[in-house]
């Protein structure tokens, strides 16, 4: 065996064995990220390998600073080397780019208009939209500045802000009445937002426009901060409360998938 082959063998090789080692190492990182820490026996059990194999994987990752051992508890956790690698990612993650395929798929599956919104000053701004086959004539909401108190996306974005920041935005935006169903009381809105935090979604029924209903869920980034909201909207006669209940599982799934693409671990 030549020197190059020996070196390749020591690194795990380029064949199936090397790929398996990489796969196991990545799985170890995922286990530690999910659990917050694990011992050698736990890692070995999840991987389905002998403890000695798990120990070698952990030792190799520890050498690179990707994991570290809590010597008082004999458990391993993610190391600061992960931050070194991850620090270059958030600046390159574009919310619209990461969400686009998920929005397209959701719109096709549900047949309704799907929007992605972010908070800008005291508005919810729609930054991308996908239309389902039943929504061909739907309004183009991209670039629209929509009131935070009367839209499902706005309520999701408001609900997850610190109290002081939310109060600042509402003081600036006010609570103008847009339809007979618009919430114009700060107390009633706060009650509505508290329910959003518990339920994990916001629904609006003709609060922005007569005949228009919508439902929205949050999108989180790698810091678990809500950075956007993905919504489904449609005519009230079609997107009623029963229909919203039916589509919520798919909408929640879409929100989680976009969040994962933004680095959120769940």
C-alpha positions as CSV (number, residue, x, y, z in Angstrom):
1,X,0.0,0.0,0.0
2,X,1.4,3.4,-1.0
3,X,1.7,6.4,1.2
4,X,-1.3,8.1,-0.3
5,X,-3.4,5.0,0.2
6,X,-2.2,4.8,3.9
7,X,-3.2,8.4,4.4
8,X,-6.5,7.8,2.8
9,X,-7.1,4.8,5.0
10,X,-6.4,6.8,8.1
11,X,-8.8,9.5,7.1
12,X,-11.6,6.9,6.5
13,X,-11.0,6.4,2.8
14,X,-13.0,7.6,-0.1
15,X,-15.2,4.4,-0.3
16,X,-18.2,3.2,1.6
17,X,-16.4,3.1,4.9
18,X,-15.4,6.7,4.7
19,X,-18.9,7.8,3.8
20,X,-20.3,5.8,6.7
21,X,-17.8,7.5,9.1
22,X,-18.9,10.9,7.9
23,X,-22.5,10.0,8.2
24,X,-22.0,8.7,11.7
25,X,-20.1,11.9,12.7
26,X,-22.8,14.1,11.4
27,X,-25.4,12.0,13.2
28,X,-23.5,12.4,16.5
29,X,-23.7,16.2,16.0
30,X,-27.4,16.0,15.4
31,X,-27.9,13.9,18.5
32,X,-26.1,16.4,20.7
33,X,-27.9,19.3,19.1
34,X,-31.2,17.7,19.7
35,X,-30.6,16.4,23.2
36,X,-28.3,19.1,24.5
37,X,-25.8,16.5,25.6
38,X,-25.3,12.8,25.7
39,X,-22.9,10.1,27.1
40,X,-20.9,7.6,25.1
41,X,-23.5,4.9,25.8
42,X,-26.4,7.0,24.6
43,X,-24.6,8.0,21.4
44,X,-23.6,4.3,20.7
45,X,-27.2,3.2,21.3
46,X,-28.7,5.8,18.9
47,X,-26.1,5.0,16.2
48,X,-26.4,1.3,16.7
49,X,-22.7,0.8,17.2
50,X,-20.3,-0.4,19.9
51,X,-19.3,2.0,22.6
52,X,-15.7,2.0,21.4
53,X,-16.8,3.2,17.9
54,X,-18.9,6.0,19.5
55,X,-16.0,7.0,21.7
56,X,-13.7,7.2,18.6
57,X,-16.2,9.4,16.8
58,X,-16.6,11.7,19.8
59,X,-12.8,11.9,20.3
60,X,-12.3,12.9,16.7
61,X,-15.0,15.6,16.9
62,X,-13.6,16.8,20.2
63,X,-10.1,17.1,18.6
64,X,-11.6,19.6,16.1
65,X,-13.5,21.5,18.8
66,X,-16.9,20.4,17.4
67,X,-17.8,18.7,20.6
68,X,-16.6,19.1,24.2
69,X,-16.8,16.9,27.2
70,X,-18.4,17.9,30.5
71,X,-15.9,16.1,32.7
72,X,-18.0,16.5,35.8
73,X,-20.9,14.6,34.2
74,X,-19.1,12.5,31.7
75,X,-21.3,13.8,28.9
76,X,-20.5,15.4,25.6
77,X,-22.1,18.5,24.2
78,X,-21.6,20.7,21.1
79,X,-18.4,22.7,21.2
80,X,-17.5,26.2,20.2
81,X,-16.1,25.0,17.0
82,X,-19.7,24.7,15.8
83,X,-20.1,28.4,16.2
84,X,-17.0,29.0,14.1
85,X,-18.5,27.1,11.3
86,X,-22.0,28.4,11.7
87,X,-21.1,32.1,12.0
88,X,-20.6,32.3,8.3
89,X,-24.0,30.9,7.5
90,X,-26.7,33.4,8.7
91,X,-25.4,36.3,6.6
92,X,-25.8,34.2,3.5
93,X,-29.3,32.8,4.4
94,X,-31.9,34.7,2.5
95,X,-35.4,34.2,3.8
96,X,-37.1,34.5,0.5
97,X,-34.7,32.1,-1.2
98,X,-35.0,29.5,1.5
99,X,-38.8,29.8,1.6
100,X,-39.5,29.8,-2.1
101,X,-39.7,26.1,-2.8
102,X,-41.8,25.5,0.3
103,X,-44.2,28.3,-0.6
104,X,-44.6,26.9,-4.1
105,X,-45.3,23.4,-2.8
106,X,-47.8,24.6,-0.2
107,X,-49.7,26.7,-2.7
108,X,-49.9,23.8,-5.1
109,X,-51.1,21.4,-2.4
110,X,-53.7,23.8,-0.9
111,X,-54.8,25.6,-4.1
112,X,-54.7,28.9,-2.3
113,X,-52.5,32.0,-2.2
114,X,-49.5,31.7,0.1
115,X,-47.5,34.7,1.3
116,X,-44.3,35.2,3.2
117,X,-44.2,38.4,5.4
118,X,-41.7,40.1,7.6
119,X,-41.9,43.1,10.0
120,X,-40.8,46.5,8.6
121,X,-41.2,49.4,10.9
122,X,-44.9,49.2,12.0
123,X,-46.1,47.1,9.0
124,X,-46.2,43.5,7.9
125,X,-44.6,43.5,4.5
126,X,-45.2,40.6,2.1
127,X,-41.9,39.7,0.5
128,X,-42.9,36.7,-1.6
129,X,-46.1,35.0,-2.8
130,X,-47.1,31.7,-4.4
131,X,-50.4,31.1,-6.0
132,X,-52.4,27.8,-6.1
133,X,-54.6,26.8,-9.1
134,X,-57.7,28.1,-7.3
135,X,-56.1,31.5,-6.7
136,X,-55.3,32.7,-10.3
137,X,-57.2,35.9,-9.9
138,X,-55.9,36.7,-6.4
139,X,-54.3,40.0,-5.6
140,X,-50.6,40.3,-5.8
141,X,-49.6,41.1,-2.2
142,X,-45.8,41.3,-2.8
143,X,-44.4,44.6,-1.5
144,X,-47.7,45.5,0.1
145,X,-47.5,47.2,3.5
146,X,-50.3,45.6,5.6
147,X,-51.5,46.6,9.0
148,X,-50.1,44.4,11.8
149,X,-53.3,44.4,13.8
150,X,-55.6,43.3,11.0
151,X,-53.6,40.6,9.3
152,X,-52.8,37.0,10.3
153,X,-49.1,37.5,9.5
154,X,-49.0,40.8,11.4
155,X,-50.5,39.2,14.5
156,X,-47.9,36.3,14.4
157,X,-45.1,38.9,14.1
158,X,-46.5,41.0,16.9
159,X,-47.2,38.2,19.2
160,X,-43.6,37.1,19.4
161,X,-42.1,40.6,20.0
162,X,-40.9,41.8,23.4
163,X,-43.7,43.7,25.2
164,X,-42.0,47.0,24.9
165,X,-41.2,46.7,21.2
166,X,-44.8,45.6,20.5
167,X,-46.2,48.6,22.4
168,X,-43.9,50.9,20.5
169,X,-45.1,49.5,17.2
170,X,-48.8,49.7,18.2
171,X,-48.4,53.2,19.5
172,X,-47.0,54.2,16.1
173,X,-49.4,52.2,13.9
174,X,-52.6,52.7,15.8
175,X,-55.6,50.4,15.5
176,X,-57.7,51.9,12.6
177,X,-60.9,50.2,11.8
178,X,-60.8,48.7,8.3
179,X,-63.9,46.5,8.4
180,X,-66.6,45.8,11.0
181,X,-64.5,42.8,12.2
182,X,-61.3,44.7,12.8
183,X,-60.0,44.7,16.3
184,X,-59.6,48.3,17.5
185,X,-59.1,47.7,21.2
186,X,-55.6,47.3,22.5
187,X,-56.8,45.0,25.3
188,X,-58.7,42.8,22.9
189,X,-55.7,42.7,20.6
190,X,-53.4,41.7,23.4
191,X,-55.8,38.9,24.3
192,X,-55.8,37.8,20.7
193,X,-52.0,37.8,20.6
194,X,-51.8,35.8,23.8
195,X,-53.9,33.1,22.1
196,X,-51.6,33.2,19.1
197,X,-48.6,32.4,21.3
198,X,-50.5,29.5,22.9
199,X,-52.0,28.1,19.6
200,X,-49.0,28.7,17.4
201,X,-50.9,30.4,14.7
202,X,-53.1,33.4,13.9
203,X,-56.3,33.5,11.9
204,X,-58.2,36.6,10.7
205,X,-61.8,36.6,9.4
206,X,-62.6,39.6,7.2
207,X,-60.5,41.9,9.5
208,X,-58.5,43.5,6.7
209,X,-61.0,43.2,3.8
210,X,-64.6,42.1,3.6
211,X,-64.7,38.6,2.1
212,X,-61.0,37.8,2.8
213,X,-59.8,35.3,5.5
214,X,-56.2,34.2,6.3
215,X,-54.2,32.1,8.6
216,X,-50.5,32.3,9.4
217,X,-47.7,30.6,11.4
218,X,-44.3,31.8,12.4
219,X,-40.9,31.2,10.8
220,X,-37.9,31.1,13.1
221,X,-34.1,31.5,12.5
222,X,-31.1,29.8,14.1
223,X,-31.6,31.8,17.3
224,X,-35.2,30.7,17.6
225,X,-36.2,34.3,16.8
226,X,-39.4,34.8,14.8
227,X,-38.2,36.4,11.6
228,X,-41.2,36.0,9.3
229,X,-44.7,34.5,8.9
230,X,-46.1,32.3,6.2
231,X,-49.8,32.6,5.5
232,X,-52.6,31.2,3.5
233,X,-55.3,33.5,2.4
234,X,-58.5,33.1,0.3
235,X,-62.1,34.1,-0.1
236,X,-64.2,33.8,3.1
237,X,-66.7,31.4,1.5
238,X,-63.9,29.0,0.7
239,X,-61.4,29.6,3.5
240,X,-63.8,29.3,6.4
241,X,-62.9,28.1,10.0
242,X,-63.4,24.5,9.1
243,X,-61.1,24.7,6.0
244,X,-58.5,26.5,8.1
245,X,-58.6,23.6,10.7
246,X,-58.1,21.2,7.8
247,X,-55.1,22.9,6.3
248,X,-53.3,23.8,9.6
249,X,-51.2,20.6,9.7
250,X,-49.7,21.4,6.3
251,X,-49.2,25.1,7.2
252,X,-47.4,24.1,10.4
253,X,-45.2,21.7,8.4
254,X,-44.3,24.5,5.9
255,X,-43.4,26.9,8.7
256,X,-41.2,24.3,10.4
257,X,-39.5,23.4,7.1
258,X,-38.7,27.0,6.3
259,X,-37.4,27.5,9.8
260,X,-35.2,24.5,9.5
261,X,-33.8,25.9,6.2
262,X,-33.0,29.1,8.2
263,X,-31.1,27.1,10.8
264,X,-33.7,26.6,13.4
265,X,-33.3,23.3,15.3
266,X,-36.9,23.1,16.5
